[in-house]
Amino acid sequence: MILSAKNIHFSYGAVSTLHGVSFDVGAGDVVALIGANGAGKTTTMRCISGILRPTSGEIFFKGEPITQLAAHKIARLGIAHVLEGRHLFRHLTVRENLDMGAYHRTDRNAVVADLDWIYTLFPRIKERVNQTAGTLSGGEQQMVAIARALISKPAILLLDEPSMGLAPRIVDTIFEVIVDVARTGLPIFLVEQNANRSLAIADRAYVLELGRVVLAGTGSELIDNERVRHSYLGA
């Protein structure tokens, strides 16, 4: 497995939010984590990338424990986390934001080639490359946030609510890009409230309720699951 969590618990002070969360992401997998607001999805994601440290349990990356590592060391291993809310450098240009994503890379010729690929994925980014990131629309900012993660040449991509607050046509673009990126073989761990869209592209998925994994299966299995359809798919 590329990424595994085993029996993760987390508490904000006296408030316990994760209760024994476990999951696996294999090579080339798109894995979705779905659930309602407050279920613990973002907390789970932040425990992976080191922003938060689990109270107990273990997280493994390529078979090695990373639970006690600092966030910057986890990022250097190749775990790229696109945070909920984008978190761009708002006063820098689009190109400068992308340069920040590639700051640790020494293969400059390959960076140029990767930029060309990113501009193919996101033509609008190329059009806005010299524009200040804070002046972009929400959809354009989300594109830049994903592009900044991709230019780091990650070993796995973590996406936290990439469609949140976006117009339907931009959501279509974002999910098309996720599928295109997945076809390159990059593993993706996707946290999404848009259960329909995420399950439709997921190889495997987990349902999180009140900090616990209550269901797991392939994306197609969960789409057809009566409990999931009733609670998350509006069926």
Secondary structure, 3 states (H helix, E strand, C coil): CCEEEEEEEEEECCEEEEEEEEEEECCCCEEEEECCCCCCHHHHHHHHHCCCCCCEEEEEECCEECCCCCHHHHHHHCEEEECCCCCCCCCCEHHHHHHHHCCCCCCHHHHHHHHHHHHHHCHHHHHCCCCEHHHCCHHHHHHHHHHHHHCCCCCEEEEECCCCCCCHHHHHHHHHHHHHHHHCCCCEEEEECCHHHHHHHCCEEEEEECCEEEEEEEHHHHHCCHHHHHHHCCC
